[in-house]
Amino acid sequence: CGPIRIRWEPQLRFMFGHAVYQFIVLCVIIWAGDSMMGIESGRPEDIKHKTAHDPCASDTNQHFTMVFNTFVLMQLFNEVNARKIHNEINVFDGFFSNPWFLGVMTTTVALQIILVEFGGRAFGTAPLTGNQWAVCLAFGAGTMFWNALLTFVPYEWIPNGEGEEGAEFEAASRMRLDSSLKQFSSNPLGRQSSFLRGSRRLSKSMEAAHFGDLSQGASSRRRSSVGSVSDVNLASEAEQVANSEEAMV
């Protein structure tokens, strides 16, 4: 089938596209969220002005708690988006097939609720109302709608895009990869056999290296023994020549 190369255009489109959305959302909440929700501003200059007039005033507020909460929720929804980056519209396909992913998502949501509602001064948060939570969730879920729009951005607009040829290559690569994954998952002993194959390869490599060391040692010993025999032969020949010369005299 040939090697599977990696095309970076889907990842670049995903990262930069969502960075634009999150930057816009955070700017809107930071600079207009207090007036939109009718709450006290949490911008540093306003907090400094408030504490200057009232030293006992709390520096935690709902405004910047909404900023923090919205940012985290956008990352959570984006984790779902990141499961599908090759122009798939339905990012929930196979969502419930990975219990580890569901466990991480559930744990993160629970911790976020605890931090927002009970973090207090330790985490610089203030409890939010139902409407404020709804706004944060709406902005967070908006990443999924934005992700669907990003799938229509052609690769030609991304640096190093390869146009139709690149799209065909990507489709072929994905088919080969999906086929390999299906074969792996359909075999109940797939992971075990893969581990055993890897272990056997490692064992063979180690045996080959050990055999090479032994061969090298044996050859060096043979060379030393051959050298010793040659020295003995030369000494005996020299002795025979000396004896013959004495006999002639």
N, C-alpha and C positions, 0 to 999 in steps of 0.2 A: 504493500500500500504506500510505502514511502514515508519519510519523516513528517511529523506534524509541526509546522512552523507556527509561531505566535504572531498574530497581527495586533498591533497596539491601538488601532483606531477605535474599537469598541470601548476599551478602558479609558482612553483619553476623552472620548465623547461623554462617557458616564461621569468621570471625575470633574471635568471643567463645567459640564452642563449643570450638575447639581451644585457646584460651588457658586455659580451665578445665582441660582434660585435661593440658596441659603443666605448669600450675602444681601440680596434685596430684602428678604423677609426680616432678617435681623436689623437692617437699617430702618425699616418701617417701624418695627416694634420699639427700637431704641429711641427714635426721634419723634414718633407720633403715637406710640402705644399708650402713653399716659392720657393724652387728650382723647384718643379713640375710646378708651375704656373708662374715662372719668376718674382716674386714680392719681395718686401723688407721684410726681416724677422721681425716678431713681437715678437720674444722671448725676455723675460725681459733683458737678458744680452746684446742682440744686440741693444735694445732700449736704454739701459743705455750707451752703447758705442757711439751711435749716438748722444744722447743729450749732452754727455760730450764734443763732438767736435762742436756741434751746439746747443747752449741753446735755440734757437728759433725754433728748429725742433719740429714738431708735434709728439705726442706720440700715435696718432691713425694711424692705418694702415690696409690694406686690408687682410693681413695674418691672424691676430687674429679675424678680423671680419668674415672671412670664418670659423674659428673655432667655433665662437659663432653661426653663422647662421646654420652651419651643425648640431650642437648639438640640436638646437631648432627644425629644420626640422626632425631630427630623432625622437624626441619626438612626433611631430605631426603625422608622419606616423605610429608611434607605437600606437597612440591612436586608429587608425583604426584596427591595429593588435589585440589590447586588446579586441575588440568586440567578437573575436572568439579564444578560447584557448583550445578547445577540439578536436584537430586534424582536424579542418575544413581548407580546402585549400582556398576556396573562402571567403575572409574576407570582401568582399563588399556585401555579401548577406544581404538584408534589410538595406543597407547603407542610402538610401534616405527616410526611413520610420520614422526617428526621427528628426524633425525639430530643436529641441534644440541642438542636437549634431552637426548638420550642421551649426547652427548659431555660436556655440562656435568655430568650426574649421575655419569658414570664418573670424570671428573677430580676432582670433589668427594670421592667415596668414596676414591679413591687418595690424595689429599692428607690426608684425615682419618686413614687408616691410618698414613701416614708420621708425622703429628704425634703420634698417640697412642703409637706403638711406638718412635719415634726422636726425639721432640721433646725429652725429658729436661728439664733445668733451664731451658733457653731458653724453653720453652713451658709449663713447670710441669706436665708429664705424666709418668706412669709406665706402663711396658708392662702390658697387661692379659692375663689368662689367657683360655683358651677359654670357660670358664663365664661370666666377666665380660662378654666380648663378646656371648655369647648373651643375657644379661640386657639389655644395652643395645639389642641388635637387637629383642628382644621388646617392650620399651617403645616403641622407635621405630616398629615395625610396628603397635603398638596404635593409632596414630593413624588407620590405615586402617579398623580395626574401629569406632573411635569416629566416624569420618566417615560410615560407613554408618548408624550410629544417628542421627546428626544429620539425615540426610535425612528422618527421620520427624517432626522437630519442625515443627509447622505454622507458617505465616507469621503467623497471628493472634497468636502468642506473641511476635513480634518487633515492636518499635515501628514504627508507620506501616505495619503489615501491612494488606493489602486483601482478605483472605479469598478466597472462590471467584472473585470478579471479578478480583482481582489475579492469581490463578493462571491464569485463562483468558487474561488479557492477556499474561502472561509466556509462555504456550505459543504464542500467536499471534506475539509478537515474535520468539521463538526460531525459529519456522518461517520467518519472513521473512528473518531473519539467516542461517539455514542455507541457504536457497535462494540468497541472494546469494553466499554463500561457495562453494557448489557451482558456480554459473555462472562465478564468477571462476576457480576451480581447474580446471574442465573446459576452459577456453580456453587452449591452449598459449601464446598470445600475450597472455594476460590482463594480466599485470603490465606488459608492454611497452606495450600499448595504453592501459592506465590511466595510465602515465607520460606517454605522448604526449598523451593527452587533457588531463592536467594541465598539460603544457607549452604546449599550444595555448591553454588558458584563460589562463595567465599571459601568453603572448605577446599575446593579444588585449587583455587588460587594459592591458598596457604600451603597445600601439599606441593604444588609446583615450585613455589619459592623454596620450601624446605628441601625438595629434591635437587634444586639447583645448587643450594648450599652444599649438600652432600656430594653432588657430582664435582663441584669445584674443589672440595676438600680431598676427595678421592684422587682427582687428577693431579693435585699438587703433591699428594703422598706418592703417587706413581712416579711423578717426575723426580722426586727426591730419591726414591728407591732405585730408579734407573740410573740416576747420577752416581749413587753409591756403588752400584754394580760396575759401572764404567770405570770408576776410580780403582776398584779392586782389580779389574782386568788389566788396566794400564800398569798398575804396580807389579802384577805377576809377569806381564810381558817384559818389563824393564829388568826384573830379576832374572828371567830366562836369558836375556841378551847378555847380562853381566856374567852369568855362569858359563855361557858359550865362549865368551872372550877369554875367561880364565883358563878354560880347557884348551884353547888354541895356544895360549902362551905356554 
